[in-house]
Amino acid sequence: MTPIHELLNRIVWDLEFGNAHFVIGYYDRVFDRVVRVTFERVNLERGQHFSFEVVGNDGVARMVPFHRVREVARNGEIIWRREAPA
């Protein structure tokens, strides 16, 4: 399986692949569920190897560790999935 940070970088840097609608689903411990956000709300900082920032509907930025990403959809189709830990 492709590591999630490599897939996210491909979305940013591969213009042909990244020219699509992406949704990232990550596990939110506060809500105890998978939260889905559009890729436009994701901020990947250069040099950050463990997490990324998501801006919520409330305008508040939250850090999400890469290991909490559960799925990535491209144009409505799941292209990457990580099962929840047992």
C-alpha positions in Angstrom: 0.0 0.0 0.0 1.2 3.5 -0.8 2.1 5.5 2.4 -0.5 8.2 2.9 2.0 11.1 2.9 3.1 9.9 -0.6 -0.4 9.8 -1.9 -1.2 13.3 -0.5 2.0 14.7 -2.1 1.0 13.1 -5.4 -2.3 14.9 -5.3 -0.4 18.2 -4.9 2.4 17.7 -7.3 1.0 15.4 -10.1 -1.2 17.8 -12.0 -3.0 15.2 -14.1 -3.8 13.0 -11.1 -4.5 15.9 -8.8 -7.0 17.4 -11.2 -10.0 15.8 -9.5 -12.2 16.1 -6.5 -10.6 14.5 -3.4 -12.1 13.8 0.0 -10.0 12.8 3.0 -11.5 10.7 5.8 -9.7 10.8 9.1 -10.6 9.4 12.5 -11.5 12.2 15.0 -11.0 11.1 18.6 -13.3 13.8 20.0 -16.3 12.8 17.8 -15.2 9.1 17.8 -15.9 8.7 14.1 -14.4 9.3 10.7 -14.7 12.9 9.5 -14.6 13.6 5.8 -13.2 16.9 4.4 -12.5 18.1 0.9 -8.8 18.3 0.0 -9.1 22.1 -0.4 -9.4 22.2 3.4 -6.1 20.3 3.9 -2.9 22.2 4.4 0.3 20.2 3.9 3.3 22.0 5.4 6.6 21.5 3.8 8.9 19.5 6.1 6.0 18.2 8.2 6.4 14.4 8.1 3.8 13.3 10.8 0.7 15.4 10.4 -1.3 18.0 8.3 -3.6 20.8 9.1 -7.4 20.7 8.4 -9.6 23.8 8.7 -13.0 22.9 10.0 -16.4 24.3 9.2 -16.0 26.6 12.3 -12.8 28.1 10.8 -10.6 26.4 13.4 -7.4 24.7 12.2 -6.7 21.3 13.6 -3.6 19.1 13.3 -4.3 15.5 12.0 -1.6 12.9 12.3 -1.1 10.9 9.1 -1.8 7.6 11.0 -5.4 8.8 11.6 -6.3 9.0 7.9 -8.6 6.1 7.1 -9.6 6.8 3.5 -9.1 8.9 0.4 -11.7 9.3 -2.3 -11.1 10.6 -5.8 -14.2 11.7 -7.7 -16.4 9.8 -5.3 -14.4 6.5 -5.5 -12.3 5.2 -2.6 -8.7 4.9 -3.9 -6.9 4.4 -0.5 -8.2 2.8 2.7 -6.6 1.9 6.0 -8.6 -0.3 8.4 -9.2 0.9 11.9 -6.8 -0.6 14.5 -8.2 -3.5 16.4 
